[in-house]
């Protein structure tokens, strides 16, 4: 379930290529999805999106979004790489102040992730400063640079604000993560290619002991597994840098060989705070986007009507009263029934109908069967013979009331009756959907007169 699914459903609903019968038939064919409205809607859209004009808006939108996102990700990585190289620039005269790098890989990620968390809590707002300060927000502005044909297609629909906000949040995490990878690569590259002397210096009056406690706290996620990656109090004391003129203190010079050990702490701080935590936020944003798609799908115009048509029978003409199953009359054909039996038929067949139409008619009348089959019409003789061979027990045969019974119907009925496994065949003339599948006595009399020409004890007529 993704943004493409949402857009496809939106576009199919706009074109509305189905009828009530089509939708109800879809519901009957996908009974396993009942009670799962989102999955029903997505499966329905997936079935009918092939009828949409190409290219699909979802493909155009996803291509645009992917192109913009990958561009921002690459730019963020390059920016992070050069930022890291600038922060770690070493000319051999002065040590590299780790305070700047710690601020970039610890404090900045924590600050931006806090803003992200606040944005998640205010996700339903259409206008939010927290959203607008995100770099990914400006992806929307690039819509104006697109070719007019693609731009017009995308602007035809309005995305739910909830969905838009989650897209911005997720893309922002990808950009920030790429920037952090750039910093990490810069750190490793500089450490491998240069012999750097790290130190720390700040105008604020901080003792080495206080700074050690601070770094010990920051190292909490890995200090028990990798204790050597936590700066010792000795290293902190030896690497404190006081700027006075152009000379380094004798303390730093005498311990110059140990000043490079800072890279371990900086690497793990970057990995945990700038990369691992960001990955966790990215996972949360991905789940949030999926939730937004699931929620937004149900808010599209037309989904409530569509779900009703999928899950509710069109009509129900079946009587709830218990009456005699077989009521003989003397109006042209004696073997007639007035009401259906209360148990399932062994097979329901439709003469010259579509399979979907047969399912909907059976459902509308309130009948069920383990087997449904289409006979006559475009079927070949071999296909009809196969249906006859599969027939057994009580068979309900729907026929179109307004079409007079032809010889192919009479021949099929005769072959069906010959099957020893068939006990009864109930012929039911039906009307159109507009008439709630009800027909008139005039049409029924036509079928009754036709059936009266035969003396088949298995054949009954439903009035």
N, C-alpha and C positions, 0 to 999 in steps of 0.2 A: 504494500500500500504506500504509494508515493504521490508526489505532486502531479505526475503524468496521469495517474488514475483519476485524480480529482478533475483535471482539465478534460479528459476524455468523457467522463460522465456528464460534465457541464455541457459539452458540445453535443453529445447525443440527445440529452434532454432538450436542448434548444431546437434541434432538427425534428425530434419526436417522430421517428420512423415506424412506430408500432401502433397496434390497435389494442383494445382491451382484451380481445381473445388471445393475441400474441403474448401479452404480458402474463395472463393467467396460465397459459400453456407453459410459459417459461417457469413459473412458480411450481407447477406440477412436475416438471422435469427435473427440478433442482430442490427436491424436498429436503435434502440433507442440509441446505442452507437456511431452512426455516428457523426463525428466531435469531438470525444473524443479519440484520438489515444492511450493514455496510458491505458484507460479502455478497449479498444478493444484488445490491446496486452495482458493484464493481463487475460481477459476473455478467449482469445484464448489459452493461456498457461495453464490456469486452466482446460480447456476441455481436452487437450492432455497430460498433465503431468502424467496421470494414465498409459500411455504407457512406461514411463521411467523405467529404471532399479532401483530396490529398493536396499538399502535405497536411498532416494533422497539426492543429495548434499546439498540442502537447509536445510534439517533436520539435517544432520551431522554438517553443519556450524553453525546453530543456537544453537545446543546443545553445541558445542565447545565454542561459544561466550558467551552463558549463563553461562556455567561452569566457564570460566575464569572471567567473570564479577562478579558473585556472590562470588567467592573466594576473589577477590580484594576488594569488598565491605565489606566483613566480616573482612578482615585484616585491612582495613582502619578504621572500627568502633572500633576494638580492640586497634589500635594504637591511635586513638583519645581519647578513654576512659582512657588509661594509661597516655597519654600526659596531659589530664586534671587533672587527679589525681596527677601527678607530679607537675604541675603548682600550684595546690591548696594545696600542702602538708603543713601541719601545725603541729608543734611540741609543741606548747604552749609557746614557748620562743620568737619567732619573728613573727610579722604579715605577712600575705600573700600579696606580692606586686602585685596589680591588673594590673600594667603596662604590665607584661608578658602576662596575660590572655587577656587583651584588644588587644594587638598586634596579638595574635593568632586568635581571633574571629572577629576582625574588619579589621586590616590592611592586614593580610595574605589573607582573602577572596577577599578583594577589589583588591589586587595585582593580584591574580590568575584569577579573573574574567576579569580584564583588558587584561591580556594575552589571555584569551579565546576570547574576543571581537576582538582583533587584528588577532587572528587565523581565525576567521570567515571572516574577510575582505581579508585574503590571502588564502582562502579555496581552490582555484583552483590550487595552486602550488603543484607539486608532492613532492618537498623537502622543508621542512620548519623547522627551528630550534624550532619555537614555538610548532610545532606538536611533535617533537622528545623529548622535555623535559617533555611531558605529561606522567604520569604513565601508562595510558591506551595504549600508543604506544607500550609498551613492551609486550602487549598481543600477538602481532604477533610473537614474539620470541619463545613463548611457543608452536607454531606449531611444532617445531622440537621434542617436547616431546610426540606428539600424536602417537598412533599406526600407522604403515605404511599405512594400508589400508585407514584409514580416512584421513591421511595427503595427500596421493596421490590424493584422490577424491577432496579435497579442493583446492589443487594446480593445478588442471586441468584448472581452470578459473582464469582470472585476473579481480579484481574488479576495476571499474572506480576510479581514484584517488580522485575525488570529493566525491564519496560515502565513500571511506576509511577514508578520513579526518573527515567527519561528524560523522562516527562511533566512531572514537577516541575522538572527542570532547564530544559527548554524554556520553560515558563511563567515561570520566574524570570527568564530572559533578556528575555522580552517586557516584564515589569514593570519591570526595571532600565532597559531601553531607553526605555520611556515616561517614566520619571523623568528620564533624561538629556535627552530632548527638552524636557521642562518647564524644565529649567535653561537650555537653549540659547535657548528662546523668551523666557525671562525676561531673559537677557543682551541679546538683540537689542532687546527692548522697552524696557528701561531705557536702553540706549545711544541709541536713536532719540529717546526722549521727554525725556531729561534730559542735562544737561551735567555729567558725572561726573568727579571728580578721583580717579584711582586712585593708590595708593601701596602700599608694602610695609613691614611692621614685624614684628619678632619679638624675643622676649626672648633668644633664642640669639645668641651673638656671631658674626654672619655678615657678612663684608665684601661690598661691591658686586661685587668681582671674583669671589668664590666663588659668589655668587648668580647672576651672569651665566653662569658655567660650567654651573651647574645648569640654568638655563633654556635654555641653548644645547643641552644634552644632550636635554632634553625636546622641543625643537623639531626634533630630527633628522628626523622623517618629512616635514617640509615646508620646512625651512630653505633647501634648495637651489632649490626651485621658487618659494618666496615669501620671500625674505630679509627683506623689509620687515616681515614678521609675526613677526620675532624681536626681542625687546627689545634695544636697544643698551646698551652699558655706560654711556653718558651718561644715557640715560633711567633706568636703574637707580639711578645715583648721585643724579639729581635728584629721584627719587620715594621715596627712603628716608625713612621717617617715624619721628621720635623723639617720643614723647609726653612732654611736659613742661609741666605746667599745662594751660591752655586755649589755648595759642598754637601756631600752626604755625611751622616754621622758615623763615627768610627764603629759603632755598634752594628750598623747595617753592613758596613764593608767587611767586618770580621766574620759575619755570618752569611755572606753573600751566597755560598753554596746551597744553603737550605731555603732560600727565599722562593725558589721555584716550586716547592712543595704545595704552594697554595692552589695550583691548578686542579688538584684532586677535589678539594672542597668546591671550587668554582664549577667543575664539571658536574658533580653530583647535585649541587644546588640548581644548576640549569636543567638537568635531567628531571629532577623531581618537581620543582615549582613551575618551571616554564613549559615543560613537555608533558610529564605524567599527569599533573593536575589538569592541564589544558585538554589532554585526551579524555579525561573523565568528564569534563564539562562538555566536550564535543559529543560524547556518548549520550549524555543527558539531553543535549539539544536535538540529537537525532531522534531519540525517543519522543521528545516533545513535538517534533515535526510530524512524526507518525500519528501521534495523538491528535494533532491539529487537523491533519488530513481526515482522520476518522470522524472527528467532530464536524468539520466543515462539510463533509459529504452529505450529512443529514440535513444541512441547512440550505442546500441548493433548492431553488424554486422547482417544484415538480416532483421532488422525491417522495413526499407524503402521499400524493396521488398515485405515483408509480408503485409504492409499496402496498397500498391498498389493492391495486389491480393485480399485483403478483400474488398476494396472500389470501384474498377474499374471493369466494365464488361469485360469479356474475349474478346468478339468480339461484333460487332453490324452489323448485316446483314439486318436490316430493312431499307427499302427505305424511304427517306424523301419526295419523290414526290407523289402527289396525283394522283392515278390511279383508274381505275374501280375496284370495289371490286370483282365482279364475272365476269370472262371472260370465257365463254363457248368455248370448243374446241371439236374436233371430233377425238382425238387420243386415242381411247380405252375407255375413260371415259369422259362423257361430262361435268359433274359437277365439274369443277376445278376452282381454283382461283390462280391468279398470285401474288397478294399483299395482305397483311393483312389489316384489317380495322383499323381505327385510334382510336377507343375507346377500352376500356378493354373488355376482354372476361369474361363471367360470371364464368367460371371454366376452368382451364387448367389441363389436366390429362396426365399421362405418363404410357405407357404400358410396364410392366416388367422393370421398372427403380427404382433407389433409389430416395428417396424424395429430398435429397440434389442435386442430379444430375438434377432433374426436375426444381428446383429453378434456378440453374445456366443456364440451357438451355433457360428458359424463359427470364432471365435477359440478356443473351448474345444477343438474337434476338431483345430485346427491347420491350417485351410484359409484361403486368402485369395483375393480376387478384386477386380478393379478396379470391379466393379459389384455392388450389392446391391439387391434389389427385393422388395416385398411384393405378393402377388397374392391374390385371393379375399377371403374375410372381408367387411370393410366396404368394400372397393374397388368402384367402379362398373365396368360393362362397358367403358366407354371407357378407364378407367385400366388395366384388365387388357390391353386391346388395345394400349395404348401400350407396356406392358412387353414384350408379344410382338413388337412392331415393333422394339424396341431389342435384342432377344435375338439372339445369334449364337454360333457355336462350340459348346463343351461347356457345358451348363447343369446345375447341381446344384439340385434342388428339395427343400427340407425340408418334410416333412409331419408332423403330429402323429399318432404311431402309434396312440394310443388312440381317435382319431376315425375312424370307418369312412369309406372313400372314397365320396363322394356324386357325383351326376351333374354338379354344377358343376365338380368336380375333373376328371372325365372329359372334359367339354366343353373346359375350359381346356387340358388336356393335348393334346387333338386339335388345337386351334387352334395351340398352340405347335409341334407336330410338323410342321404344314403349312408353317411358315416355312422357306423353302429355306436360309436362313443358319444354321439350327440343325442341328448335326451329331449331337449326342447329348443326351439328357435323362436324368439319373440321379436317380431317386426315392429319398430316404432317409427312412424313418420314424424319428422320434426320440422319446425318453421325456422325462420331466420333469427339472428341475434336481436335485430330490431324488434321482433315480436316475442322476445324472451323464449325463443325456440318452441313456442306454442303454434299449433296449426288449427285449421278449421275442419268442421265435420265433412265439408264437401271433399276436401283432399283425402280424408280418412276413408270416406265411402269409396273413392276411386281405388284405393289400395285394397279395401275389403272386397270389392267386386273382383279384382284381379286374383286375390287369394282364394276366392270361392270357387274358382275354376279347377283348383286342385283339391285332392282329398288326402292331404298329408296330415296325419294326426300329430306330428311334431311341431307344426307351424302355428303360432299364435299371433294375434294382432293386438298391439297396445293402443287403446283408445284414449 
